[in-house]
Amino acid sequence: MTELVFACASEVGLCPDRLQRLLAVLQSEIDRQRLPGAVVLIARKGKIALFESLGQQDPATGSPMTRDAIFRIYSMTKPLVSVAAMMLVEQGKLLLSDPVARFLPEFARQKVAVERHGTVELEDVIQPATVHDLLRHTAGLTYEFLGASAVQRQYAQARIGSQERSNVEFSQTLAGLPLMFQPGSVWEYSRATDVLGRLVEAVSGQTLGHHLREAILMPLGMVNTAFSVPEAHHHRIAEPFAHDPDGGIPMRMLEPRRKAVMESGGGGLMSTAMDYARFLQFMRNKGELQSVRLLGPRTVDFMTADHLGAIPARGDLLPSGHGFGLGFAVRTAQGLSPVPGSVGLYYWGGIAGTSFFVDPAQDLYALMMIQAPNQRDYFRPLFRDLVYAALLD
């Protein structure tokens, strides 16, 4: 496996002093005990200019953070599964316009729940959800923790987030619940990528973990990315605080030390900063890494374009001036959003705090690995602000 290339910050248009300020700000948050520890990586012009670890890997033991620490990346799993699906599209094994039910017949009988005057009525689906809808979160699905509608309550009652079901059982259980919206009508962040993971299994004939390993992880040299962590590497797992620093209720985290029954395409992977940097370098290179090409350049452009257009986005996960592509949020306006970034920037993050962005116009990508679930909405824009402050050309 060839290592990624490193460069001095000044060689790639980044200010060394301002990168040190970024580290100092994060260190101050660690000193205030609002953050256990962090690993940050910033690359420009295809070369890594900053790769540092700070704070503690496990606050319970006081072990120092290491650059090879393994993090629960949760929804940063979604871009990888989306790439896997688009590789199958490129291989002619499915079309984005294919109905989900073509591969997962259990979704052929879905109804849409409509709440009227305190009662719930089930209506027929006008246009069945497609693979495209799964990739862009317009399949009419939802997440149970994003609200308390009748459908979300049914998700919760069915324990749809359980890790104890197989991907097959998950898909069948979810398909038995009503949709929250007509497919194609609304962007709602959802369990769509979990369904996509099961669809990848159905098309490939492999479990999701096996397919990702064979099709993406091994070819890209992402040797520390998987749905669980082998015992020999348990000492590398990064942990959150046992008690939330802001007094909130600590989030129950995935247990990486045992093999989950469900391999969640929407949020189940564990990874390291360098492994994920290899994926981002592959995206930056338009589908290729060190002579291994997994996607065509135009497919990467297609995935990182806005696929919503006039479709309204629910909730506050997509800021103003943003749309959504195939597995990534995409910036559509220079202004409007309260964080900096170029038009065409794409990004996503995980609920435990990990986040990344790729800015093709600046030839820049950056990622921050932390395990601080309740502080993620603070640290993500802070990190983005500090990275852009270091750009000099």
VOMISE-83393 format. One record per residue (C-alpha): residue number from 1; residue in one letter; x, y, z. Coordinates in Angstrom, 1 decimal. Example, Ala and Ser with C-alpha at 12.3 -4.5 7.8 and 13.67 -1.06 7.14 Angstrom:
% residues 2
(1; a; (12.3; -4.5; 7.8));
(2; s; (13.7; -1.1; 7.1));
//
This chain:
% residues 393
(1; m; (0.0; 0.0; 0.0));
(2; t; (1.5; 3.3; -1.1));
(3; e; (1.2; 6.1; 1.5));
(4; l; (-0.4; 9.4; 0.6));
(5; v; (1.9; 12.3; -0.1));
(6; f; (2.7; 14.9; 2.6));
(7; a; (3.8; 18.5; 2.0));
(8; c; (4.7; 21.6; 4.0));
(9; a; (1.6; 23.7; 4.5));
(10; s; (3.1; 26.8; 2.8));
(11; e; (3.9; 24.7; -0.3));
(12; v; (0.2; 24.1; -0.8));
(13; g; (-1.1; 27.6; 0.0));
(14; l; (-1.9; 27.0; 3.7));
(15; c; (-0.6; 29.3; 6.5));
(16; p; (1.4; 27.2; 9.0));
(17; d; (0.6; 29.7; 11.9));
(18; r; (-3.1; 29.5; 11.2));
(19; l; (-3.0; 25.7; 11.1));
(20; q; (-1.3; 25.9; 14.5));
(21; r; (-4.1; 28.2; 15.7));
(22; l; (-6.6; 25.5; 14.6));
(23; l; (-4.8; 23.0; 16.8));
(24; a; (-4.6; 25.5; 19.6));
(25; v; (-8.4; 26.1; 19.5));
(26; l; (-9.1; 22.4; 19.6));
(27; q; (-6.6; 21.9; 22.4));
(28; s; (-8.4; 24.6; 24.4));
(29; e; (-11.6; 22.7; 24.1));
(30; i; (-9.8; 19.6; 25.3));
(31; d; (-8.4; 21.5; 28.2));
(32; r; (-11.9; 22.7; 29.1));
(33; q; (-13.0; 19.1; 29.0));
(34; r; (-15.6; 19.7; 26.3));
(35; l; (-13.8; 17.3; 23.9));
(36; p; (-12.0; 14.1; 24.8));
(37; g; (-9.6; 14.2; 21.9));
(38; a; (-9.4; 14.6; 18.1));
(39; v; (-7.5; 13.6; 15.0));
(40; v; (-7.5; 16.2; 12.2));
(41; l; (-6.3; 15.9; 8.7));
(42; i; (-6.1; 18.6; 6.0));
(43; a; (-4.9; 18.1; 2.4));
(44; r; (-4.5; 20.6; -0.4));
(45; k; (-3.5; 20.0; -4.0));
(46; g; (-3.5; 16.3; -3.3));
(47; k; (-1.0; 16.5; -0.5));
(48; i; (-1.5; 16.2; 3.3));
(49; a; (-0.5; 19.5; 5.0));
(50; l; (-1.7; 18.7; 8.5));
(51; f; (-2.2; 15.3; 10.3));
(52; e; (-2.3; 15.6; 14.1));
(53; s; (-3.8; 13.9; 17.1));
(54; l; (-4.8; 15.8; 20.3));
(55; g; (-6.1; 14.9; 23.7));
(56; q; (-7.2; 11.6; 24.9));
(57; q; (-8.3; 8.5; 23.0));
(58; d; (-10.1; 7.0; 26.0));
(59; p; (-10.9; 9.5; 28.8));
(60; a; (-11.6; 6.6; 31.2));
(61; t; (-8.0; 5.4; 31.1));
(62; g; (-6.3; 8.6; 30.1));
(63; s; (-4.6; 7.0; 27.1));
(64; p; (-3.4; 9.6; 24.6));
(65; m; (-5.0; 10.0; 21.2));
(66; t; (-3.0; 8.5; 18.4));
(67; r; (-3.2; 9.2; 14.7));
(68; d; (-4.3; 5.6; 14.0));
(69; a; (-7.2; 5.7; 16.5));
(70; i; (-10.3; 3.9; 15.3));
(71; f; (-13.6; 5.9; 15.4));
(72; r; (-17.3; 5.1; 15.0));
(73; i; (-17.9; 7.1; 11.8));
(74; y; (-21.7; 6.5; 11.7));
(75; s; (-23.2; 8.3; 8.7));
(76; m; (-19.8; 8.8; 7.1));
(77; t; (-20.6; 5.2; 6.1));
(78; k; (-23.2; 6.6; 3.6));
(79; p; (-20.8; 8.0; 1.0));
(80; l; (-18.9; 4.6; 0.8));
(81; v; (-22.2; 2.7; 0.3));
(82; s; (-23.3; 5.3; -2.2));
(83; v; (-20.0; 4.7; -4.2));
(84; a; (-20.6; 1.0; -4.0));
(85; a; (-24.1; 1.5; -5.6));
(86; m; (-22.7; 3.7; -8.3));
(87; m; (-20.1; 1.1; -9.1));
(88; l; (-22.9; -1.3; -9.7));
(89; v; (-24.6; 1.3; -11.9));
(90; e; (-21.4; 1.6; -13.9));
(91; q; (-21.2; -2.2; -14.3));
(92; g; (-24.7; -2.2; -15.8));
(93; k; (-26.2; -4.2; -12.9));
(94; l; (-28.8; -1.6; -11.9));
(95; l; (-30.2; 1.8; -13.1));
(96; l; (-30.9; 4.8; -10.9));
(97; s; (-34.4; 4.7; -12.3));
(98; d; (-35.1; 1.1; -11.2));
(99; p; (-37.8; 0.8; -8.6));
(100; v; (-36.4; -0.4; -5.2));
(101; a; (-39.0; -3.2; -5.3));
(102; r; (-37.2; -4.7; -8.4));
(103; f; (-34.5; -5.9; -6.1));
(104; l; (-36.3; -5.8; -2.7));
(105; p; (-39.8; -7.1; -3.5));
(106; e; (-41.0; -6.3; 0.1));
(107; f; (-41.1; -2.6; -0.9));
(108; a; (-43.8; -3.3; -3.5));
(109; r; (-46.6; -3.1; -1.1));
(110; q; (-45.9; 0.1; 0.8));
(111; k; (-48.5; 2.8; 1.6));
(112; v; (-48.0; 6.4; 2.6));
(113; a; (-49.3; 7.5; 6.1));
(114; v; (-51.2; 10.8; 6.0));
(115; e; (-52.2; 12.5; 9.3));
(116; r; (-55.4; 14.4; 9.1));
(117; h; (-57.3; 15.8; 12.2));
(118; g; (-55.5; 13.5; 14.6));
(119; t; (-56.1; 10.3; 12.5));
(120; v; (-53.8; 8.5; 10.2));
(121; e; (-54.9; 7.4; 6.8));
(122; l; (-53.0; 5.1; 4.4));
(123; e; (-52.8; 6.2; 0.8));
(124; d; (-51.4; 4.5; -2.3));
(125; v; (-47.9; 5.3; -3.5));
(126; i; (-48.2; 7.5; -6.6));
(127; q; (-44.6; 6.9; -7.9));
(128; p; (-42.7; 4.0; -6.4));
(129; a; (-39.3; 4.8; -4.8));
(130; t; (-36.3; 4.3; -7.0));
(131; v; (-32.6; 3.7; -6.4));
(132; h; (-32.1; 7.4; -7.2));
(133; d; (-34.5; 8.2; -4.3));
(134; l; (-32.5; 6.1; -1.9));
(135; l; (-29.3; 7.8; -2.8));
(136; r; (-30.7; 11.3; -2.4));
(137; h; (-33.0; 10.7; 0.6));
(138; t; (-36.3; 11.3; -1.3));
(139; a; (-37.7; 7.7; -0.9));
(140; g; (-40.4; 8.8; 1.6));
(141; l; (-38.5; 7.2; 4.5));
(142; t; (-37.4; 8.9; 7.8));
(143; y; (-35.3; 8.5; 10.9));
(144; e; (-37.2; 7.8; 14.1));
(145; f; (-35.1; 10.2; 16.2));
(146; l; (-35.8; 13.2; 13.9));
(147; g; (-39.4; 13.8; 15.2));
(148; a; (-42.5; 12.3; 16.7));
(149; s; (-44.9; 11.9; 13.7));
(150; a; (-47.1; 8.8; 13.5));
(151; v; (-44.6; 7.1; 11.2));
(152; q; (-41.6; 8.0; 13.4));
(153; r; (-43.4; 6.5; 16.4));
(154; q; (-44.0; 3.3; 14.4));
(155; y; (-40.3; 3.2; 13.6));
(156; a; (-39.4; 3.5; 17.3));
(157; q; (-42.0; 0.9; 18.3));
(158; a; (-40.6; -1.5; 15.8));
(159; r; (-37.0; -0.8; 17.2));
(160; i; (-36.0; -0.1; 13.6));
(161; g; (-32.6; 1.0; 14.8));
(162; s; (-31.8; -2.3; 16.4));
(163; q; (-28.4; -3.8; 15.5));
(164; e; (-29.8; -7.3; 16.3));
(165; r; (-31.6; -7.8; 13.0));
(166; s; (-29.8; -9.0; 9.8));
(167; n; (-29.9; -6.6; 6.8));
(168; v; (-32.6; -8.9; 5.3));
(169; e; (-34.7; -8.7; 8.4));
(170; f; (-34.2; -5.0; 8.7));
(171; s; (-35.4; -4.4; 5.1));
(172; q; (-38.5; -6.6; 5.6));
(173; t; (-39.4; -4.9; 8.9));
(174; l; (-39.0; -1.4; 7.4));
(175; a; (-40.9; -2.3; 4.3));
(176; g; (-43.8; -3.3; 6.5));
(177; l; (-44.1; 0.2; 7.9));
(178; p; (-45.8; 3.1; 6.1));
(179; l; (-43.9; 5.8; 4.3));
(180; m; (-43.9; 9.3; 5.7));
(181; f; (-44.0; 11.0; 2.3));
(182; q; (-44.8; 10.2; -1.3));
(183; p; (-41.4; 9.2; -2.9));
(184; g; (-39.8; 12.0; -4.8));
(185; s; (-41.7; 14.7; -3.1));
(186; v; (-39.5; 15.7; -0.1));
(187; w; (-35.9; 15.4; 1.0));
(188; e; (-35.9; 13.8; 4.5));
(189; y; (-32.7; 12.4; 6.0));
(190; s; (-33.6; 8.8; 6.6));
(191; r; (-32.8; 5.1; 6.8));
(192; a; (-32.7; 5.1; 2.9));
(193; t; (-28.9; 4.3; 2.9));
(194; d; (-29.6; 1.3; 5.2));
(195; v; (-32.0; 0.1; 2.5));
(196; l; (-29.4; 0.9; -0.2));
(197; g; (-26.9; -1.3; 1.7));
(198; r; (-29.4; -4.2; 1.6));
(199; l; (-30.0; -3.5; -2.1));
(200; v; (-26.3; -3.7; -2.8));
(201; e; (-26.3; -7.1; -1.1));
(202; a; (-29.2; -8.2; -3.3));
(203; v; (-27.5; -7.1; -6.5));
(204; s; (-24.0; -8.2; -5.7));
(205; g; (-24.9; -11.5; -4.0));
(206; q; (-22.6; -10.7; -1.1));
(207; t; (-23.1; -9.4; 2.4));
(208; l; (-22.5; -5.6; 2.6));
(209; g; (-19.4; -6.0; 4.7));
(210; h; (-17.9; -8.5; 2.3));
(211; h; (-18.8; -6.5; -0.8));
(212; l; (-17.5; -3.2; 0.6));
(213; r; (-14.2; -4.9; 1.6));
(214; e; (-13.8; -6.5; -1.8));
(215; a; (-15.0; -3.7; -4.0));
(216; i; (-13.8; -0.5; -2.2));
(217; l; (-11.9; -0.9; 1.1));
(218; m; (-9.1; -3.3; 0.0));
(219; p; (-8.6; -1.7; -3.5));
(220; l; (-8.2; 1.7; -1.8));
(221; g; (-6.0; 0.4; 1.0));
(222; m; (-8.5; 1.2; 3.7));
(223; v; (-7.3; -1.6; 5.9));
(224; n; (-8.7; -0.3; 9.2));
(225; t; (-12.3; 0.2; 8.0));
(226; a; (-15.0; -2.4; 8.9));
(227; f; (-18.2; -3.0; 10.7));
(228; s; (-16.3; -4.2; 13.8));
(229; v; (-12.8; -3.9; 15.3));
(230; p; (-10.7; -7.1; 15.7));
(231; e; (-9.6; -7.9; 19.2));
(232; a; (-6.0; -7.1; 18.4));
(233; h; (-6.9; -3.5; 17.7));
(234; h; (-9.4; -2.8; 20.6));
(235; h; (-6.8; -0.6; 22.3));
(236; r; (-7.1; 1.8; 19.4));
(237; i; (-10.8; 2.5; 19.7));
(238; a; (-11.6; 6.2; 20.5));
(239; e; (-14.1; 6.7; 23.3));
(240; p; (-16.4; 9.6; 24.3));
(241; f; (-16.8; 11.0; 27.8));
(242; a; (-18.8; 8.8; 30.1));
(243; h; (-20.8; 11.9; 31.2));
(244; d; (-21.7; 14.6; 28.7));
(245; p; (-19.7; 17.8; 29.4));
(246; d; (-22.7; 20.0; 28.7));
(247; g; (-25.0; 18.0; 31.0));
(248; g; (-26.9; 16.3; 28.2));
(249; i; (-27.9; 12.7; 28.1));
(250; p; (-25.0; 10.7; 26.7));
(251; m; (-25.7; 9.0; 23.4));
(252; r; (-25.6; 5.2; 23.5));
(253; m; (-22.7; 4.4; 21.1));
(254; l; (-22.2; 1.5; 18.8));
(255; e; (-20.1; -1.3; 20.3));
(256; p; (-17.2; -1.9; 17.9));
(257; r; (-15.8; -4.8; 19.8));
(258; r; (-18.4; -7.3; 18.7));
(259; k; (-19.7; -8.2; 15.3));
(260; a; (-23.1; -6.5; 14.8));
(261; v; (-25.8; -8.7; 13.2));
(262; m; (-26.8; -5.7; 11.1));
(263; e; (-24.2; -4.2; 8.8));
(264; s; (-25.7; -0.7; 8.6));
(265; g; (-25.1; 0.9; 5.3));
(266; g; (-26.3; 4.2; 6.8));
(267; g; (-24.1; 4.2; 9.8));
(268; g; (-22.2; 1.1; 10.9));
(269; l; (-18.6; 1.5; 9.9));
(270; m; (-15.5; 2.1; 12.1));
(271; s; (-12.5; 3.8; 10.5));
(272; t; (-9.4; 5.9; 11.0));
(273; a; (-8.5; 9.4; 9.8));
(274; m; (-6.0; 8.1; 7.3));
(275; d; (-8.3; 5.4; 5.9));
(276; y; (-11.0; 8.0; 5.3));
(277; a; (-8.4; 10.4; 3.9));
(278; r; (-7.7; 7.7; 1.3));
(279; f; (-11.4; 7.7; 0.4));
(280; l; (-11.4; 11.5; 0.1));
(281; q; (-8.3; 11.5; -2.0));
(282; f; (-10.0; 9.0; -4.3));
(283; m; (-13.0; 11.3; -4.6));
(284; r; (-10.7; 14.3; -5.1));
(285; n; (-9.0; 12.3; -7.9));
(286; k; (-12.4; 11.8; -9.5));
(287; g; (-12.7; 8.1; -8.8));
(288; e; (-9.1; 6.9; -8.8));
(289; l; (-6.4; 6.3; -6.2));
(290; q; (-2.8; 5.3; -7.0));
(291; s; (-3.7; 3.7; -10.3));
(292; v; (-6.8; 2.0; -8.9));
(293; r; (-9.9; 3.3; -10.6));
(294; l; (-13.3; 2.4; -9.1));
(295; l; (-15.5; 5.1; -10.7));
(296; g; (-15.4; 7.1; -13.9));
(297; p; (-14.7; 10.9; -13.5));
(298; r; (-18.1; 11.9; -14.8));
(299; t; (-19.8; 9.6; -12.3));
(300; v; (-18.0; 11.4; -9.5));
(301; d; (-19.1; 14.7; -10.9));
(302; f; (-22.7; 13.4; -11.2));
(303; m; (-22.7; 12.1; -7.6));
(304; t; (-21.5; 15.5; -6.2));
(305; a; (-24.0; 17.6; -8.2));
(306; d; (-27.3; 18.7; -6.6));
(307; h; (-30.0; 16.2; -7.3));
(308; l; (-32.8; 18.0; -5.4));
(309; g; (-33.6; 21.0; -7.6));
(310; a; (-37.0; 22.3; -6.5));
(311; i; (-37.7; 19.3; -4.1));
(312; p; (-38.1; 20.9; -0.6));
(313; a; (-35.8; 19.8; 2.2));
(314; r; (-37.2; 19.1; 5.6));
(315; g; (-35.4; 19.8; 8.9));
(316; d; (-32.2; 21.8; 9.5));
(317; l; (-29.6; 19.3; 8.3));
(318; l; (-29.2; 21.0; 4.9));
(319; p; (-28.3; 24.7; 5.5));
(320; s; (-29.4; 27.5; 3.1));
(321; g; (-27.6; 27.4; -0.2));
(322; h; (-27.2; 23.6; -0.1));
(323; g; (-28.7; 20.7; -1.9));
(324; f; (-28.0; 17.0; -1.9));
(325; g; (-26.3; 14.7; -4.4));
(326; l; (-25.9; 10.9; -4.3));
(327; g; (-24.5; 10.3; -0.8));
(328; f; (-23.3; 13.9; -0.1));
(329; a; (-24.6; 17.3; 0.8));
(330; v; (-23.6; 19.7; -1.9));
(331; r; (-23.1; 23.5; -1.8));
(332; t; (-25.1; 25.4; -4.4));
(333; a; (-24.5; 29.0; -3.4));
(334; q; (-21.4; 30.9; -2.2));
(335; g; (-23.2; 32.7; 0.5));
(336; l; (-26.4; 32.0; 2.5));
(337; s; (-24.9; 29.3; 4.7));
(338; p; (-23.2; 30.4; 8.0));
(339; v; (-20.1; 28.4; 7.2));
(340; p; (-17.5; 29.1; 4.4));
(341; g; (-17.0; 27.0; 1.3));
(342; s; (-17.0; 27.2; -2.5));
(343; v; (-19.9; 26.3; -4.7));
(344; g; (-19.5; 22.6; -5.5));
(345; l; (-18.2; 21.7; -2.0));
(346; y; (-19.6; 18.4; -0.8));
(347; y; (-19.6; 17.0; 2.7));
(348; w; (-21.2; 14.9; 5.4));
(349; g; (-20.6; 13.8; 9.0));
(350; g; (-21.5; 11.2; 11.6));
(351; i; (-23.7; 11.6; 14.6));
(352; a; (-20.8; 10.9; 17.0));
(353; g; (-19.0; 14.0; 15.7));
(354; t; (-16.8; 12.9; 12.8));
(355; s; (-17.0; 15.1; 9.7));
(356; f; (-15.4; 15.8; 6.3));
(357; f; (-15.6; 18.1; 3.4));
(358; v; (-14.1; 18.2; -0.1));
(359; d; (-13.9; 21.6; -1.9));
(360; p; (-12.9; 20.9; -5.5));
(361; a; (-12.6; 24.7; -6.4));
(362; q; (-9.9; 25.1; -3.7));
(363; d; (-8.5; 21.5; -4.3));
(364; l; (-8.9; 21.0; -0.6));
(365; y; (-10.3; 18.3; 1.7));
(366; a; (-10.3; 18.0; 5.4));
(367; l; (-11.7; 15.7; 8.1));
(368; m; (-12.0; 15.8; 11.8));
(369; m; (-12.4; 12.6; 13.9));
(370; i; (-14.0; 13.1; 17.3));
(371; q; (-16.3; 11.1; 19.6));
(372; a; (-18.5; 13.9; 21.1));
(373; p; (-22.0; 13.3; 19.9));
(374; n; (-23.8; 16.2; 21.7));
(375; q; (-21.2; 18.7; 20.8));
(376; r; (-21.0; 17.9; 17.0));
(377; d; (-23.1; 20.9; 15.9));
(378; y; (-20.5; 23.2; 17.6));
(379; f; (-17.3; 21.5; 16.5));
(380; r; (-18.2; 21.0; 12.8));
(381; p; (-18.6; 24.7; 11.9));
(382; l; (-15.7; 25.6; 14.2));
(383; f; (-13.4; 23.2; 12.3));
(384; r; (-14.7; 24.5; 8.9));
(385; d; (-14.1; 28.2; 9.9));
(386; l; (-10.5; 27.4; 11.1));
(387; v; (-9.6; 25.4; 8.0));
(388; y; (-10.8; 28.2; 5.6));
(389; a; (-9.0; 30.8; 7.7));
(390; a; (-5.7; 29.0; 6.9));
(391; l; (-6.2; 29.3; 3.1));
(392; l; (-3.9; 31.9; 1.6));
(393; d; (-4.3; 31.5; -2.2));
//
